[in-house]
């Protein structure tokens, strides 16, 4: 299983990525060893995720989300909570 995820950083910004192990990836981010973007914005918390069967699908969705506006991301996050 592959995941595309959004975390909220301590400064309120969002970071989007993909992984095969969400728990491990979040731990890595919060150790300051994840993406350069999140290192200066710790801690991060998971606020959204989607599951995919293939790496290609997860990477494609990551790209789509990264090109969304903040408002579009917020709407996506809110819809998932319903």
Secondary structure, DSSP 8 states (H G I E B T S, - for coil): -EEEEEEEETTS-EEEEEES-HHHHHHHHHTT-S-HHHHTS--EEEEEEEEESSHHHHHHHHHHHHTS-HHHHHHHHHHHH-
